[in-house]
Amino acid sequence: MNQLPSIYVLNDLPSLGEIGEKTKSIFNIECATCNRRTIEYNPFSYVFARWNGEDLISVAGNEYFVSKRLKLELEPKVKDLVNFVPIINEKKEYFKMGKSAYQKTIPPFFRLEITHNIDGPELWWERNEQCPACGKYKWWPTLKGIESTITSAPTATYTPRQVYFKDWKGEAIFNLNDPGKPIVTQEFIDTVNNVCIKKIKLKPAEWVL
């Protein structure tokens, strides 16, 4: 059997600001029985406090963005896996442009809407109640999951997220069925690091055969 590709948790990315007031959140009720809701943004505003040439960033811990030049490199590799949604760039009053910035203005950024889900063991989250109408589960965070995402805690132990290999069809980026962080492959990281000035390092995930 060929060696399995390395996979990683898309976490610990730089956050350069906060969600802006121009962001409009739209909540959609997808199941009236369990009141399960989804959220979409139209538009999304990112208020930058600084920018030092970063091409892959996050905000609020679970929203991810790429610059225009990184988008152009990623698109052929994540076709049909990600929607690239343009966002509004804003600046804090005290905004600072870093010395490593590769241009004089913040480039266009795009929010990643990851469209594919794969299942995995219940490590960071565990299934709770199942809705009789839509069949979806409620999820509860586990102690392992909490410790794995609080990277600043000195006594925290990291537990890799796991993915069922049989369900993988070669996706370079995907979500698990639980609410946790996305998973990316080595190909995804290599593409990012070929573009980015500052290379990213991510914590590993694991395949389950």
Secondary structure, 3 states (H helix, E strand, C coil): CCCCCCEEECCCCCECEEECCCCCEEEEEEECCCCEEEEEECCCEEEEEEECCCCEEEECCCEEEEEHHHHHHHCCCCCCCEEEEECEEEEEEEEEECCCCCCCCCCCEEEEEECCEECCCCCCEEEEEECCCCCCEEEEECHHHHHHHCCCCCCCCCCCCEEEHHHCCCCCEEEECCCCCCEEEHHHHHHHHHHCCCCCCCCECEEEC
